[in-house]
């Protein structure tokens, strides 16, 4: 297998690693090649967060910090970036994240029994810890310690992005930032306390001026690669795709990484699109926004929420923050998973995709991209470049529903996105995207037809619910049975009706909403 060199900044020093295969994960490099065992290997699929590290990238002359899962991230993707592991943020005590509270440490603010003026302090620590670590120690947020390094790094990312900027850490913000980290020992209360306690500790900033200069020097001294291709502009990307049609495309790696860790696939050559400057942008036009295929899910959802605030909750329930920080909207769409949450939403919004090659480009409705399970119409020399999303109309009434066993950081059993426009009491426009019920994300065309032109009334909704239930033939799997998915589909459309009427409680005399749905949404 062809190998290449990786260069990145760690602890203020340039690290150069030779002979790294293109399909080697960042976690493998950290633990096995560099001996940095503080970063843990848990699930190997970006679900538990034990492997969380933080990346720093120069964007617009400033450092952008993102917590990501190292277990499913290709090692070469951090070339030219800054990297922090749990060993790096407090070099004087590499194992501090699992240490017992220092003798004489004061209790965490907000813990039962704490005095009003008891705030976390570094004064009594045996070694200098980073505020993310010290806060966890003071708040008793670590027991077995296995998952703790991941929590520390998510807290470190939050600290850099919010605390050092003077932005208070709310409980909601802490929950969102830690949504990709699972804890089965302490529970989340002391860890959330720690997130809010960091601001009470003496600040420990990163010397960004020096780091930015170091990153600039690494960029200028970039090393050409053949095994791991990282084109920097669209023309080079299309040329590379034409010349290397069999190279594995990576756009964040949150799914391709699973092929490596779970299916043990090997790739002789990888084409990483995430450095293509044109595809890292969200462009705003009069009637639509164009989201580049290399825009992270975090930034893509931020753009969608800006136009449609109603999507805020749905966006934060897409995986955990480290996955959204690494994965891209283009990668999620091109992957075509039948349980990918972005596609039903984009279908309901009437989004188009733009495919490009050296031969030109073509545009089509997103749902026309798929031909079967994880199969699409793209030619060998084509790449998915843009997702075009129409601006909302004044009459638009959009709702996005995700049903999963776990509320945060889980895969959908069913995803239903309904976008209707009602004029003069009748349905003037209907657009419905569905996930988890077929081999691909799909548009509910029969249900849309059952709604169009009809009075927006209870009888219409009941008829459309029956149509929606009969339109698809889902399978039974570990997430839900086929019968459950059928039932949920109809119930969710009825829920949309209730919410459109301003109702927040279900009238069981009008609708038969099974207990399974209620239980599933409570999880």
Secondary structure, 3 states (H helix, E strand, C coil): CCEEEEEEEECCEEEEEEEEECCCEHHHHHHHHCCCCCCCCCCCCCCCCCCEEEEEEEECCEEEEEEEECCCCEHHHHCCCEEECCCCCCCCCCCHHHCCCCCCCCCCCCCCCCCCCCCCCCCCCCCCCCHHHHHHHHCCCCCCCCCHHHHHHHHHHHHHHCHHHCCCCCHHHHHHHCCCCCCCCCCCHHHHHHHHHHHHCCCCCCCHHHHHHHHHHHHHCCCCCCCEECCCCHHHHHHHHHHCCCCEEECCCCCHHHHHHCCCCCCCCEEECCCCHHHHCEEECCCEEEEECCCEHHHHHHHHHHHCHHHHHHHHCECCHHHHHHCEHHHHHHHCCCCCHHHHHHHHCCCEEEEEECCEEEEEEHHHHEEECCEECCCCCCEEEEEEEECCCCCEEEEEEEECCCCCCECCCEEEEEEEEEECCEEEEEEEEEECCCCCCEECHHHHHHHCCCECCHHHHHHHHHHHHHHCCCCCCCCCCHHHHHHHHHHHHHHHHHHHCCCCCCCCCCCCCCHHHHHHHHC
